Amino acid sequence: MSLGVILIIAIAIIIFAIISIYNSLVRLRNNRENAFADIDVQLKQRHDLIPQLVETVKGYVKHESETLKAVTAARASAMTAQTVDEKIAAEGKLTSALNGLKVSLEAYPDLKANQNFLQLQEEIADIENKLAASRRFFNSATKEYNNQVQTFPANIFANTFGFHKEPMFDVGDSRASLEEAPKVQF
């Protein structure tokens, strides 16, 4: 075999490797975007239920207006978020606001017995469970993507082609409250 043929084969192998790495990065990025689209569907359902929940609660908890305003403002912020990063941050704030609402509702036994409220609470709990599953899938897709972007030799080409590490969808500001043990009072 001549040197020219060996050189052509080596160049072809290098080109094939670059194309393969690039296509892998694109597939992983698209998988991550698809995973976030699944989260978006659940978020839309949650956003649609929150006004109903707030209206149901308003009749019972007139003096809890600050909590209701925080939930409403967080929902509005979450609905106007455009990018994945903005949505992740806004949804973290909305989750914190909803957790605050749950805590303040413990003082209202009549409300907790209201059928409309109970149905809305069940629907939101169902959506929260679906969101948790979607977030796990999204974070798994993000981890695969980030691993590919950060490992050799793909990391050499990732920067060249504009691929970069992406954030996970975590619990954000509410992490501190989730790490505390629940308080049980009698």
N, C-alpha and C positions, 0 to 999 in steps of 0.2 A: 504494500500500500504506500502510496506516495504521501509526502508531507502535506500537500494541498488537500487531499481527500480527508486525512486525519483532522486537519484544521477545520474543514467544512463540517465534519461530523461533530467536532467539539463545539463549534459555534451554534450548530443546530440544537445540540443538547442544552446549551446555556439558554438559548431563546425559548426552547420548550419549557425549561424550568421556570423562567421568568413569567411566561404566560400562565403556567400552572399555579404559581404563587399568586399572581394577580387575580386569577379567576377564583381561587380559594378565598381570598380576602373579600371579593365582591359577594360571593355566596354567603359568607358569614355576616357581612354587613346587612345584606338583604334579609337574612334569617332574623337578625336582631330587630330590624325595622318591622318585620312581620309580627314578631313577638310583641312589640310595642303597640301595634295595631290591635292586637287582642286585648291589651290593657285598655286602650282607648275606648273600645266597645263597652267594657265594664264601667269605666269612668263616666261615660255618657249616661248609662243607666243610673248610676249613683247620683249624678248631678240632677237627673230628672226626678228622683225620689226625694231629694233633700227639701225642696220647697214644700212638698206635701207634709213631710215630717215636721218642718218648722211651723207650718200653719196649724197642724194638729196640736202641737205643744203650746203654741201661743195662748190658746184658750185656758190652759191650766197654769201656766207659769209666767204670769204677766210681769213679775218683778225680776225675771231672769233675762231681761232684754239684752244685756251685754253679751251673754253667751250666744243668744240667737243671732245677734248682729255679727259676732265673730264667725259663726258658721256660714251665714249668708255672704259675708265679705270674702271668706276663704273660698266658697263655691264660685263666686263671681271671678275671683282671681284665677282659679283653676280652669274655668271655662274659657278665659281669654288667653291663656298661655299658648304660645305658638310652637316653640321648639320642644324636643324631648327633654332637654335639661330644664327648661322653664316649667314644663308639666310635672316633672319629678319633684321640683321644689314646691310648686303650688299644691300638689296632692299631699305632700308631707304636712303642709300647714292645714289643709282641710281635714286630714286624718286627726291631727292634734285638736282641732276645733270640735270635731265630732266626739272625740274622747271626752272633752270638757263637757259637752252636752249630756253624754251618758252619765257622768258623775253627778251633775246637778239634777238630773231626773230621778235619782234615787230617793229624793225627798218627797215625791208625789205619788203616793200609792193609787190614787184615783186615776191618774194618767196611765199608770202601768197596767191598769185593768181595762182601759178603753180599747175596744176591738179594733178600731181604725189604727190607733197607735201601735197595737200589737202586730197587726198585719204589716204596717210599714216597717216596723222594727225587724220583723222576720225577713222581709224583702231586702232590707239594707244588710242584714247579717249574711244572707245568701250571696249578695253581690260582693260583700267584703271577703267571703270565702273564695269566690271565683277570682277576685282581684289578687288575693294571696297566691293562688295557683298560677295566675297569669304572670305575676311578678317573679315567681320562682323560675318560670320558663324564660322570661325576659332576661333575668340575671344569668341563667345558664347560657343563653345565646350570647349575652354580653361577655361572659367569661371566655367562651370559646373564641369569640372575635378578638378580645384583648390578648389572649394567649398567642393567637396567630400574629397579631400586630407586633408583639413584643419579643417573639422568639426568633432565633437565627435560623435560616437566612432571610425569612420573610420581613423581619424588621428593617433590613436594608432597603427593600423595595417599598415597604409600607409608607415610609416618610416621603419617598420620591413620588408615589402615586396619591398622596394626600390622605392616607389612612392614619388614624391616631386612636389612642386609648379612649374608650367611652366610659361614662359613669354607670354604676349600678343603680337600680331603683331600690333604695333602702328606706327605712322608716324615718330618716331625717331627724327633726327636732324632737319627735316624740320618743326617741330611743331611751332617754333618761327615765321617763314614766313607765316604759315597758320593762326596764330592768329592775324596777322596784317590785318587791313582793306585794301582792294585793293586801289591803287592810280589811280584816274581818272584824265587824263590830256587832255586838248583840245588845 
